[in-house]
């Protein structure tokens, strides 16, 4: 059994921020389960609007969470496809349901608090509607065997997401509902992370964070915070597309960069360019903070942090400066998913890969924990790993305030049993 680490010597968070976090959620330990309404009933590599519309049972889900002693539900209300799963007048809701509203209503008489996750820069539908707002490549290159050219927008085939056609629906008919769907199809399931999805391949688009897409996001945020009694609003994909190093080089970004750093400043490389990218993401975070607090000062704000190497990944590729973002928003949620890289269930090799990533993630957080300025809630996965691996992550990545598990659909019966026992025996939540 992996023992929990004492993370208190690594994190240096002001006590009043921790007290605000605990007061908001009404619990000293957060035990959260994540839910992705449009990803279907089996895992998270599908877009399945029919299930979200007709098969998603809110009452059943909330009862299951209460039975397992979860005190927080994290709902992905806007995913990478761009679907908005609430009653929106601004966004695109292909589910024909106010899913967020249903969960809020059901949770009124329960001890389960609602927090929401909101995908920001990655938005396939908006990329289809507004290609001029999509990030632009700054040089020629190749990724996943696909070539791209300087000046092209960074709309590419999705890395993981796949789509199955509903029974009786043709491809052409379904493309009217999902206009970012391609005719290409993955038939074979693989063991590597990027090859586990099967079905038709949609595109994905990372939007330029200096474009009008930000105004669209702010309008959506206003709808959610104004109309729903949520405890926390957290921004996911608050970053650039990490698969590429040359984003974004559109006319908006280049003009803004040159105004700040001068015509001789180096584009796509150097400290100035990295600072420009991290400042751009931080500016969006500041707008999120101000928008939420102007409507509901008691609603916490948060962001999802990538956990790779600092200089090469989180700064250069993603534009995420942990200190900048955690100084603006109320909560940091590092995404600790080592066993998405490999699980023992797929063989000894893949188990070793997962264990290697687990070791690195622990080491990385020890070295970088001091960069956070706000309470940190670790998020780890239950899908695509086994019970032993799941519990190892939960114990390892509980940074003192509890743990969030990702996610409801795809979690096995054996894992549900282990999750309940974990709550009862390790964090004492059986009486909540």
N, C-alpha and C positions, 0 to 999 in steps of 0.2 A: 504494500500500500504506500502510495506517495503521500508524504505529509505536507500539510500546508506550510508555505514559507512565511517567515515574518518579514513582510514588506515595509513595515513602519520605518525601518532605518534607511530605506531607499527613497520613499516619497516624503516630501516636505511641504505638506498642504496646510494652509492656515486653518485653524480649528473652527472659526466661525463659518467658513465655507462648508466644512463637513457637517456642522450642526444644521445648517440650512438644508443641505441635501437630505439628512436623516428626517428632519421635520416635515419636509415636503412629501416624502414617501411614507411617513409614519412608521418606520421600521429601522432598527439599527443595522439590519442586514437585508440587502435587496436580494430577492430570489426571483429572477425575471425569466420569462419564456418569450422567445421571438416568434412572430407569426407573419408569413408572407401570403396574403390572401390570393394573389393571382398566380402563384407558382404551382398550384395543383395539390393533390392529396398524397403524393408519394415522396417528393423531394423538393429540390429547388432549381432544377435545370429546365423547367418547363414554363411556358406561358399558357395558362388554362383559364380563360375568362368564363367559359361555361361552368366550370366548377365553382368559381367565385360567385357567379350569378345564381346557380341553382343548388349547388352541393354543400356550400359552406354553412355549417350549423353553429351559429353563435352561442346558443344556449349550451349545447353539448361541449363546446370548447371551454367555455368559462367554468362549467362544472368539473371538467377534467383537470383544469388548472387548480381549482380550489381543492380537489381531492388530493392532488400532489403537493399541496401547501405552497404554491407559488403566490407571492404577494404583489407581483408586477407583471403586466402584459405589455410587451413591446410590439406594436403593429407597424409594419411597413405600409404606410398609406400612399406612398408614391414610389414606384419601383423603377428599374432601369429602362423599362419600356415607355415610361411616362404616364402610365395609367394612374388616375387619381381616384382613390376608393372612398370618396366622401361625396356629399351633395354639393357639387361645385358648379358655379356659373362661369368660371374662368378656364378650368382645365378640361381634360379629356377623361371621361369615365365610361369605359366599355362594359362595365359589369352591371349597369342599371340598378345598382344598390348603393345605399348609404351605409357601407360596411362599418366605417368608423362610428357613425351614430348608433348603430345597433349594438356595438360593443360597449359604448359609453352608457347606453340605456340599461343594458344587462348588468353592468358592473356597479350600478348605483347602490344596490343593497349588499354588495360583496366587499370584502377587504382587499380586492385586487385593484391596484392603481393602474391607470393607462398612460403610457408614454408612446410617442409616435416617432417613426423613422421616415425621413423625407429625402429621397434621392435628388441631388441637386444638378450637377453638371452632366451626368450621363442620362440622356433622354432621347430615346429612339423616335418617339412620335414627334417631338418638337424638331428634331433633326430633319425629319421628313417634311414637316410643314415649313420650316425656316432654315434651309441649307446655308443661307448667308450668315447665320448665327453660329454655325458649327466651327470648332477650332480648325485651324489651317496648318498644314505641314510646312515646315521651314526648310526642308531639304529632301532630296530623293532618298528612298530607303526600301527596306523589305522587312516584313514581320509575319510570322506564321505562314511563310511561303508566299505571301502576297506582296507585290510591289506597289509602292505609292510614289507620287511625284510631288516635288516642291510646288506649292500653290494649291494642291488638292485639299479639299476638306477631309477631315478625319472621320468620315462615316465608313465603317468597315463591318465585315461579318462579325456577329457577336461571338465572343470567346467561348461562352458556355451555354447560353440560352437556346432552347430549341422549342419547336411547336409541332404538335400533332393535330391533324385536321379532325374536327368533330365528325361523328358519323353522319353520312348523308350530305356533307358539305364539300364542294369542290375547292380546289386551290384558288381559282379565280374569284369565287364567291367570298372565300375567307380573307383574301387579300384586301377586299374592300373594308373589312373590319380592322385588319392589321396591315396598313399600307407599307410598312417597312419590312415585310416578309419577302424573302428571296425564293427562287425556285430550287435552290440547292438544298440537298438533304443529306444528313448523316445517318447511315443505316446501321453502323457497327458501334457497339459499346466498347470503350477502352478503359484501361486502368489508370492512365494518367489523367490529371485533373481536367485538362482541356478537351479530353476525348470521351467524357462520361455522358454527354448529352446526345440523344438521338432524336431525329425528326427534322422538319424544315428549319432552315437557318434564317433568323431575322438579322437585320443590321442593328448596330448601335452607334450612337453619336455622342461624343463629348462636346458639349456646347462651350463656346468661348466665354470665359468669366468676365470679359469686358464688353459683352454684347447686351442687347435688349433682353436676352434670356433671363438675366438677373431680375429685371423688373417683373417679368412673368412669374418668377419664383416668389418674389415678395408679395405679389397679389394673391398667390395660392396660400402662402403662410398666413396672411391676414384672415382669409376665410376660415382656416382651421382653428387658429387660436381664438378667434372671436366667437365661433359657433359651437365649439366642443370643449367639455370640461376635462382637458388633459393635464397631467402633472408635469410633463416634460416634452419639449419639441427638440428633436435631435436631427442634425443635418448629416446625411450620408453622401458619399461621392462629393465631398467638399474639397475637390482636388482636380488636377489634370489627369489625363489618361496615362497611366504609368507604363503602358506597353510601348510608348514612344518617347523619344528624348527631344523632339523638335517642335513641341506644341507650347503655346499657340503663337503662330507667326502671321496672324491676319493683319490687315491694315490698321485696325483699332489698337491692337497690342503694340505694334511697332511704333506707331505715332506716339502713344502714351509713354512708351519706354524711352524714346529719343527726347521727348520733352523733359523727362526727369533726369536722364543720365547723359544727354548730349548725343550729337550725331556720330561721334567717334566711339561710343560705347559698343562693346561686342555683343552681337545678337546670338542667342542660342548657347552661349557659353560664358563662363566667368561669374564672379561674385555678384556683379550688378544684375545680370539676367536672373540668377537664382533669387536675389532679393526682390526683384520685380515680381516674379511669380508668387513668392510667398506673401508679399504685400497685397497682391491682387486677391488671393484667396482669403487673406485676413480682412480685407475690405468687405468682402461678401459676408464673412462671419459677423462683422460689426453691424451690417444692415440686418442680418437675421436677429441679432441680439436686440437692437433698437426696435425692430418691428414687433417682436414678441412682447418685450417689456412695456411698450407703449399701450398694448392691449390688455395684458395680464402680467403684472409685475411678479406674481407668485409662481408663474409657469417657468420652470427651469429650461435653459437652453443647453444644447450639447452638440458634440461633433464626433465622428468616427475616424480614428487615426489609423493609418497604415503603419505596420510595425517592422518594416525592413530597415536596411542600413541607412543611416542618417544622410550622409553626403550624396550617395549614389542614387538612392531611391526616394526617401520621403521629402528631401529638399529638391534635388535636381529634376526628378521625374514628376512627383506629385504636387510639388509646391506647398507642402505642409510643414510649417514651422510649428513644432509642438508648443513652444513657449508662447508664441504670438497667439495661436488659436485658443490655448487654454487660459490665457490672460483675458480673453474677450468673452468666451462662453462659460457656462456654469459647470458643465460636466464633460469629461473626456471618456470616450469609449474605444479603447484599443481592441482591434479585431484579431483575436488570438486563435487561429485555425490551423494548427500544425498538421493535423491528420486529414486535412483536405489534400495535402500533398501526397499522402500515402497512408494506408491502413493495413494492419496485419492480416485482415480478412482477405486481402488480395494477394497474400504471399509474404514470405520472409523479407524479400527485397523492399517491398512497399512499406512494410512495417518499420524497417530500418530507416527508410526515408522520413516517415512520419516522426519517429523518435529523434532523428537528427534535427528536424525543424522544431520540435518541442524544446530540445536543448538550446537551440539558437534563440528561440523566442524568449525563453527565461533569461538567458544571458543578455539579450538585447535590452529587455526591460530593466534589468539591474543596472545596466550602464546608462540608460537614458531616463530613468524614472524622475530624476531631478529636474527634467525639462518641463514637467507638468506643473501648472499653477492652480489647478482645481481638482475636486474629487474625481477619482478614476474608477470606473466600473468596467471590469473585464468582461468581454464577450467571447464565448467559445462555442464549439459546435457539437451537436449530437448526431446529426445526419452524416452519413458516409464515414462513420467510424464505429467501433464497437463499445460495449459498456466500459471495459477497462480503460480504453483510451479516453472516453468521455469523462470519466471520473478523474483521471489523471490531470486532464486539462482544467477541470473545475477546481480542483484543489490547488493546482499550480498558479492559476490566474485569478484567484480571489485576492485582490490587492488590499483587502481590509473592510470593504463596504458590501461585500457579497459577490454574486456572480450572475451573469446573464447567459442563457443557453439558446443556441440557434440550431434548430427551430422546431415548432410544433409538428408540422406535417413532415414525415420522414423519420421521426423518432420511433424506434421499435418498442414493442411491449416490454421487452427485457430492460430497455433503457428507462421507460416510464417507471417501472418498479424501482430501479436504482435511484432515479431522481427523487422519488418519494422517500426512500430510506435515507438518502443524503440529507434531505430537509429535516427529517426527524432525528437522526443520530449525530449529524455533524454540525448543523447550525440551529437546531432547536426551534423549528418553525411549525411543529405539529399542532400547536394550539392556536395558530393564527386563523 
